[in-house]
Amino acid sequence: MKINLAIIAAILIGFGCTGNPKTNTPAQTGTAIQAAPDYQKMIIARVYIKPGMEDTFINTAKTIIENSNKEEGCLGYMLYQEPYEKTNFVFVEKYRNQAAIDAHFATEYFKEFGTKIADLISRPTEIKIIDIAAEK
């Protein structure tokens, strides 16, 4: 099955919104809505590659890693390979906030990456976006 990381990212971003704006407005509830904290974010993306395609995947990933690490809101973007399952990779990405993730997902090299690896993956990519708890 082919998968496009840009599509997955767009879906995940959409799931980040909760609540009904018609029922959560301060005028209707009588309470003020507090802005969500602007937490740093981490993305953990597990990518499963077809056997024999590992080097091709790593070489393809170099461009997105180099470009992403240059982004203003990117605090780190690394690729790891599992030592006992060489076809399994994990991207670990750290961003200043959600706006930085949104900017990352909008880049051309991010969109192109999903297309370039579509024939290399063996099963759907697993992506988790988590908040990094702020220090008090």
Secondary structure as the mmCIF struct_conf table of DSSP 4:
data_model
#
loop_
_struct_conf.conf_type_id
_struct_conf.id
_struct_conf.beg_label_comp_id
_struct_conf.beg_label_asym_id
_struct_conf.beg_label_seq_id
_struct_conf.end_label_comp_id
_struct_conf.end_label_asym_id
_struct_conf.end_label_seq_id
HELX_RH_AL_P HELX_RH_AL_P1 LEU A 5 PHE A 15
TURN_TY1_P TURN_TY1_P1 GLY A 16 GLY A 16
BEND BEND1 GLY A 19 GLY A 19
TURN_TY1_P TURN_TY1_P2 PRO A 21 THR A 23
BEND BEND2 ASN A 24 ASN A 24
HELX_RH_AL_P HELX_RH_AL_P2 PRO A 26 THR A 29
BEND BEND3 GLY A 30 THR A 31
HELX_LH_PP_P HELX_LH_PP_P1 ALA A 32 PRO A 37
STRN STRN1 GLN A 40 ILE A 49
TURN_TY1_P TURN_TY1_P3 PRO A 51 GLY A 52
HELX_RH_AL_P HELX_RH_AL_P3 GLU A 54 LYS A 70
BEND BEND4 GLU A 71 GLU A 71
TURN_TY1_P TURN_TY1_P4 GLU A 72 GLY A 73
STRN STRN2 CYS A 74 GLN A 81
BEND BEND5 PRO A 83 TYR A 84
TURN_TY1_P TURN_TY1_P5 LYS A 86 THR A 87
STRN STRN3 ASN A 88 TYR A 95
BEND BEND6 ARG A 96 ASN A 97
HELX_RH_AL_P HELX_RH_AL_P4 GLN A 98 PHE A 105
TURN_TY1_P TURN_TY1_P6 ALA A 106 ALA A 106
BEND BEND7 THR A 107 THR A 107
HELX_RH_AL_P HELX_RH_AL_P5 GLU A 108 ILE A 117
TURN_TY1_P TURN_TY1_P7 ALA A 118 LEU A 120
STRN STRN4 ILE A 121 ILE A 132
HELX_LH_PP_P HELX_LH_PP_P2 ALA A 133 GLU A 135
#
